[in-house]
Structures are given as C-alpha cells and as structure tokens.
Amino acid sequence: MAAPLVTAPILVVDDDAKIVRLVRTYLERDGYSVVTAADGAAALHAIARHRPALAVLDLMLPELDGLAVMRALRRQDSTTPILVLSARGTLADRIRGFEDGADDYLPKPFSPAELVLRVKSILRRTQPEPDVPAESSTQAIVHGDLVVDPARYEVRLAGRAIDLTRVEFQLLLALLRADGRVLTRDQLMDAVYGRDADEIMDRTIDVHVGRLRDKLRDSAESPRYIATVRGVGYRVAQPGI
C-alpha cells in the first residue's frame, strides 16, 4: 500500500451510519486517518477543529444541508477540497454542487473503491508539489489592476485580496500565462486537472469561469480579465478593453 498523500485527516459527513462506516473502512484501509460528522453543524465544527485535507460531504443532512455547509466553508476557507457524495445525482444537482464550491461529485449509489480513487485524484491536484518550481513560474503576473502571485498563492484586485479556490486559481493562472492565446476547454481542463481531466465534466470549466468572473467582478459582455471566444474557449481579455 502506497503512503497517503497527506497527514491531515479526511472528514466524512453523512447522517447514514452505514455509509460512514463503509467509507471510513475503505479510506483507513488505504492509510488515511478519518474523522466523521453526522450533520452540517457538526461538519463545520469538525472542519474548524481538525482542518481536514479533504471533506467527503453528503448534501441531504440534518441541521444544515450540504450546500449550506459548502457555502459557509467557502466564505471562510477557499482551499479545503470537497468531494460531494449524494443521492441527488442529476446534471442540475452536480452543476449546483460545483457552483457552490465542490471539487468533485460522486452520485449514490457509489463504488467505495471509486471513491478512494477520486479522493486520491483530488489530493494529487490540490496538495503542494514537493519539488521547488522554477523561478520563472513563481513570478507575479500583472494584468491591469489584477496581480497574481503563484509563489504566495495570492490574488489581488486593485490592492484587495481575492479568495479563490485552488481550481479557480489554477484556471486564472493558466489564462494569464497563455498571454492572450485562446485556450480551449480541453486545454484548460488539462491545465487545471492534469492527468485527472478525463474524469471531469466539460461543463465544469464554464461553471468555474462563471464563479471566477463573479469574484473578479468581471462581465462576459464587457470583459476586463476573462474573455469568451465563442465555440472555442477562453482567453485573457486585452488590457483596456
């Protein structure tokens, strides 16, 4: 068994004790430590106490539902990855989950082995790389009043810090580094998700672009930062446009 990618625990949130035991067994079998919560309020308390590496989150919870938990978490913490595990598995449900901050979405009924693989995939793309990146890749990028600093993992807009999720940060960084070139959705998925891109829905990139625009107070009609190239993909908007 390979060593886990993280030392922090994984939080499993579900009001079904059988599912919690099943998920816990499979994760611990792979070497992960696990903490659990049975409702939304307990989930937020566990996140504040344990600072988990990842949260496996059901949506239909007592006290506070999963979507409310995600929104509350994203208001105070933009980086903790969230894998939604829910019986609400329609396309609209999944899109809503991504819009509210999910990193991945696995509908019930599910394969525990697949869940472990998805956990590993999320942790691969969200945990810091052990190698020190080249100097050129860590230099801050300035685009008008937008400053993105890869070394500090910071984004500032007109001097004000902007909280982005890891996916949003990588998406913005890929567009800025393209220096005006158009990136297709497939190219953006490769840049953001790497070798796990095949597991992600095409619509996910559009959802993340929409959320990123909201945080940057950008407009698809009159873009200052992210421009849509219809039928192709996205590029960074030209300064002054």
N, C-alpha and C positions, 0 to 999 in steps of 0.2 A: 504493500500500500504506500503510495507516494505521500510525502508530508503535506499537510494542509497549507493553503496559500496564505493563511492569516493566523494570528494568535488570539485575536478578539473573538468572542462567541458569536454564533448566529442566533438571531431571535426568531422563534416560530410563534406566530399568533393565529390561533384558531379556537373557536368555542367547542369544537368536536374533539373530545379527549382521545378518541381512537386515531384520528388523523395526526394529532400532535405526537402521540407515541410512535406512529409509523414513520413520520418524517424525522423525528429525533433519532430513532433507531438507525435509519439509513445514514444520516449525517454523522452520527457518532461512530458508526462502523467505518466511515471514511476518515476519521481522525479529528473531526470538528467538535468543539465544545458548543453546547446548545443551552439557551435559556428560553423560557416559554411564557406566554401570556394568553389568557382566555377571553379578554375583552379589550376594547380600544383604549380605555383609560389606563388599564394595566400595561398595555403595549407602550404608551408614551412614557410611563414611569420606568419601564424596563430599559427603554432607549436612553433615557437620561442617566440611569444608574450604571448600565453596562457598556454603553457606547459600542453596540454590535458592529461587526464587519458587514453584516447584511441582515435584512429583515425579510422573512417569508410571511406574507400577510394575506389573510382571508379578508374578503370585503364585507360579508354579512356577519357582523359582530354585535354583541350586546353593548350597551352603554354608549359607545361611539363607533360608528361603522368604519370600515377600512378606508374609504375615500376621505372621510374626515381626518382619520389618523395620518394619511399621506399628506393632506394639505397642511395640517398642523406641523408635521415633521419638516416639510419643505420650507415653511416660514422660518424655522429656527435652525435647520440643518440641510444644506443643499447637496451634501455629498454621500450620505448613507444610502447604499443601493437598496432597492426594494424589488422583490420578486412577488408579484401578486399570484395567489393560489386561490381560485374562486370557481364556484359553480356557475357564476354569471360569465359565460364564455362567448357571447355573441361578438361580432366585429365591433358593434357600437360600444359594448362594455369594455372591450380591450382598448379601443381608442380613448375612451373616457379615462381608463386607468393610466395610459401613457400621458394624457393631458394633465392629470393630477400628480404626476411625478414618478410613475413606475418605471423601472429599468427593464423589466421583462414581465410576461403574463403567461401563466400556465393554467388552463381551464381544468376543472374537476369533471369527471374522474381523471386521475393522472397516474403516471408510472413513477414510483419513488426513485427508480434508477435515473429516469429522465430529469427529475427534479434535482438530483445531485449533480448531474452533468450541467444543468443550467446554472446552478449555484457556482460551480467551478468556472463556467464561462463568464459570468458577471464579475467574479472576483479577479479573473485574469485581466479584464479590461478596466477595472476600477482601482486596483491596487497599484501603488507606485512601482515603476520598474526598478530593479536592483542596480542596473548599470547607470552611470552618470551620463546624461545626454551631452551631445556635442555642444560647444559654446554657441554656435550659430542658431541652434534650435531652442536656446533658452533666452535669447534676446527679446526684449519687449517690442511689440509691434504697435505702431501708432497709426490710426486711421481717423483723421479729423479729431474730434474730441474723445474718441474711443481709444483706450490703451489696454492692451492685453499682455500680461507678463507671465509667460509659461513657467519661469523659474519659481515665481512666488504663487503661481496658480491664482492670479488675481485679475479682475477686470474692473476698469474704472471708466465711467462715462461722465465727462465734464468734471472730473475730480471726485466723483461719488462712486463708492464701491458697489458693484453689482454682484449679487449672489447667483451663480449659475450651478446647475448640476454638472457632473463630470461629462455627461453626454453633450450637454449644451456647450460647455467649454471647448471640448474637442471639435465640435461642429463649427463653432465660430473660428477657432484656430485654423482649421483646415481651409476655410473660405479665405481668411486673411493671407495665409501662406500661399494660396493659389494666385494672389496678386492680380486679380481681375479676370483670371481664366474661369470659364464656366465649368462647374463640377456637376456631373450627373448624380442622380440619387444613388446609383450603384457605387460611384466613386466616393460619395460622402459616407455611405454605409461602410465601405471598406476602411475609410479613414477613421471613423468613429468606433466601429466594432471589430475591425481586423478580421481574424480567421473565423469569428463567430457571426459574420454578416449574413450568412445563408439562413440563420435561424430567425432573422428579424423581418417583420412585415415591411413591405415597400412604403406603406402609408406612414410608418413611424417617423421617417425623416421629415415629412411635411408637418407632422404634429410637433416635433421638436423645433423646427424652424418657426412655427407659429408662436410657441412659448418663448423662444429666444427673442423674437421681434417684440413681444409684449414687454419683456424685461428691459429691452433697449429703447422702448417707446418708439419703435420703428413702424413704418407703414409699407405694406406691399404695393400700394398705389403710388406713393412718393418715397421710395426707399432712400435712407441715408447710409445704411450699413449692409443690408442683405437684399439683393435684387433677384426677382424670379425671371428666369428665361423660359418662357412657356414651351412645354413639350420637351425640354432638355433637362433643366435642373436649376441650380442657383449659382450666383457669383457675388463677390463683394461689390457694393454699389460704388460708383465713381465719386470721389470727393466733390462736394459742392452741388451734387445732384439731389 
